[in-house]
């Protein structure tokens, strides 16, 4: 429960979830298909484990009709990236 010190927020991962991880492949964009991304979604990526030749990253969201989150790494980047999707209030 977030109301108790030290407990934090718990978010379930899985198909069409609001949180998950992906592994960059060092060559091409990695796509995470999800139906939960909307025009008011905010996507927060965080490198969990650097791999290969980590450099700058980009996140591309959309199109919203298909609702995919794409995480693009630079050439040689094989980092593991966690992502979280939050909606505006």
PyMOL commands that set and color helices and strands:
alter all, ss='L'
color gray80, all
select strands_A, chain A and resi 19-23+30-33+41-49+58-61+68-72+80-87
alter strands_A, ss='S'
color yellow, strands_A
deselect
rebuild
show_as cartoon
